């Protein structure tokens, strides 16, 4: 049976490129986004046109009921999830400390703590039964950059990285690897028009990263070659931090 990858938040941006890459690697890809959008179907159609296997699965991965239903539907239509890529995210506003609220913290924690927890809990029984699996979270190098105004986002991303290390130890005996890929600034649709010159000057490799760079790291961790890598943060930022 072809291994199945679930990529959350994959109707555009990093998620879409990761979904395409895993399909090229030969995995059947469950492409998820919160809504049944044209973008979601476009990603699926693109994978199929290239000869891959993919299906669309709209679901809110911060909602307990939706996550249980999502995993059940993916298992029924494609097979059990062997590779989970937790990529879904929401708005990341800059909020000065003086204006920061607990709700602003919760907005970030829902995506980077609650959602991965729900997703891993849902796929865990199947992975344990089959003797292994891969959990790959998409983090950020922002935890090393400490940008002013981004403390809620930084706190949630820091928690996500810590969960990766803890889960790797807990799930390792079941053959399940848990890692986080932490990109630097990778221009995608929502901020592709921002000025890159200041950031670029600080990157030792002297180029801006691409979604394909991130997808390549995910591909490695999902592959047989990544089978003995767990509990790690793979930073993809050209040496910026």
PEGIRA-V504212 format. One record per residue. N is the residue number from 1. PSI is psi in whole degrees, -180 to 180 (* if undefined). OMEGA is omega in whole degrees, -180 to 180 (NA if undefined). Layout:
n & psi & omega
N & PSI & OMEGA
N & PSI & OMEGA
//
This chain:
n & psi & omega
1 & 136 & 177
2 & 135 & 178
3 & 147 & -176
4 & 132 & 175
5 & 136 & 172
6 & 123 & 178
7 & 116 & -179
8 & 154 & -179
9 & 47 & -169
10 & 20 & 180
11 & -11 & 178
12 & -179 & 173
13 & -146 & -178
14 & -43 & -177
15 & -41 & -180
16 & -43 & -179
17 & -39 & 177
18 & -43 & 179
19 & -46 & 178
20 & -43 & -177
21 & -45 & -180
22 & -34 & 176
23 & -40 & 177
24 & -32 & 178
25 & -7 & 177
26 & 5 & 178
27 & 148 & 168
28 & 128 & -170
29 & 125 & 170
30 & 113 & -175
31 & 118 & -175
32 & 144 & 164
33 & 170 & -175
34 & -37 & -177
35 & 157 & 177
36 & 79 & -171
37 & 168 & 175
38 & -35 & 179
39 & -39 & 179
40 & -49 & -179
41 & -32 & 178
42 & -40 & 178
43 & -45 & 179
44 & -46 & -180
45 & -39 & 180
46 & -40 & 178
47 & -44 & -180
48 & -39 & -180
49 & -28 & 179
50 & 3 & 177
51 & 6 & -179
52 & 178 & 180
53 & 127 & -180
54 & 151 & 172
55 & 153 & -178
56 & 138 & 180
57 & 86 & 177
58 & 133 & 179
59 & 149 & 174
60 & 107 & -174
61 & 9 & 169
62 & 3 & -177
63 & 128 & -175
64 & -48 & -178
65 & -43 & 180
66 & -40 & -178
67 & -44 & 178
68 & -45 & 179
69 & -41 & -180
70 & -51 & -178
71 & -37 & 177
72 & -42 & -179
73 & -42 & 178
74 & -44 & 180
75 & -41 & -179
76 & -40 & -172
77 & -30 & -178
78 & -31 & -176
79 & 175 & -177
80 & 144 & -178
81 & 121 & 177
82 & -24 & -180
83 & 120 & 177
84 & 122 & 176
85 & 107 & -178
86 & 96 & -174
87 & -16 & -173
88 & 140 & -180
89 & 173 & 178
90 & -165 & 178
91 & 147 & -178
92 & 68 & -175
93 & 151 & 172
94 & 121 & -177
95 & 116 & 177
96 & 150 & -179
97 & -39 & -178
98 & -24 & -178
99 & 0 & -174
100 & 134 & 179
101 & 163 & 176
102 & -35 & 178
103 & -36 & 177
104 & -39 & 174
105 & -46 & -178
106 & -36 & 178
107 & -39 & 180
108 & -40 & -179
109 & -30 & 179
110 & -39 & -178
111 & -34 & -169
112 & -6 & 174
113 & -54 & -178
114 & -52 & -176
115 & -50 & 177
116 & -36 & 178
117 & -48 & 179
118 & -43 & -177
119 & -46 & -180
120 & -41 & 177
121 & -37 & -177
122 & -35 & -179
123 & -14 & -173
124 & -45 & -179
125 & -43 & 180
126 & -41 & 179
127 & -42 & 179
128 & -41 & -179
129 & -36 & -178
130 & -5 & 176
131 & 22 & 176
132 & 171 & 179
133 & 173 & -179
134 & 129 & 173
135 & 122 & -178
136 & 115 & 177
137 & 148 & 175
138 & 109 & -177
139 & -142 & -179
140 & 148 & 175
141 & 3 & -179
142 & -22 & 178
143 & -18 & 177
144 & -12 & -174
145 & -27 & 173
146 & 55 & -178
147 & 134 & 177
148 & 141 & 179
149 & -7 & -176
150 & 24 & -172
151 & -36 & 179
152 & -43 & 178
153 & -44 & 180
154 & -43 & -180
155 & -43 & -179
156 & -40 & 178
157 & -37 & 175
158 & -40 & 177
159 & -40 & 178
160 & -43 & 178
161 & -41 & 179
162 & -40 & 177
163 & -40 & 180
164 & -46 & -179
165 & -42 & -179
166 & -44 & -179
167 & -34 & 179
168 & -42 & 179
169 & -40 & -177
170 & -36 & -173
171 & -10 & 180
172 & -42 & 179
173 & -17 & 178
174 & 7 & -180
175 & 16 & -178
176 & 124 & 176
177 & 147 & -180
178 & 119 & -179
179 & 165 & 176
180 & 132 & 173
181 & 122 & -173
182 & 96 & 179
183 & 156 & 163
184 & -154 & 179
185 & 113 & 178
186 & 104 & -178
187 & 123 & 173
188 & -169 & -170
189 & -42 & -170
190 & -17 & 178
191 & 27 & -178
192 & -20 & -177
193 & -2 & -180
194 & 151 & 180
195 & 124 & -176
196 & -9 & -167
197 & -43 & -179
198 & -43 & 179
199 & -45 & -176
200 & -36 & -178
201 & -20 & -178
202 & -4 & -177
203 & 117 & -178
204 & -35 & -179
205 & -3 & 172
206 & 37 & 169
207 & 159 & 175
208 & 139 & 178
209 & 159 & 179
210 & 159 & 174
211 & -32 & 179
212 & -32 & 176
213 & -43 & 180
214 & -43 & -180
215 & -34 & 179
216 & -39 & 178
217 & -42 & 177
218 & -44 & 180
219 & -44 & 179
220 & -47 & -178
221 & -27 & 179
222 & -13 & -174
223 & 173 & 174
224 & -31 & -180
225 & -22 & 179
226 & 14 & -172
227 & -23 & -177
228 & 20 & 178
229 & 118 & 178
230 & 153 & -180
231 & 20 & -173
232 & 152 & 169
233 & 115 & 179
234 & 108 & -176
235 & 125 & -177
236 & 87 & -176
237 & 20 & 176
238 & 20 & 180
239 & 14 & -176
240 & -35 & 176
241 & * & NA
//
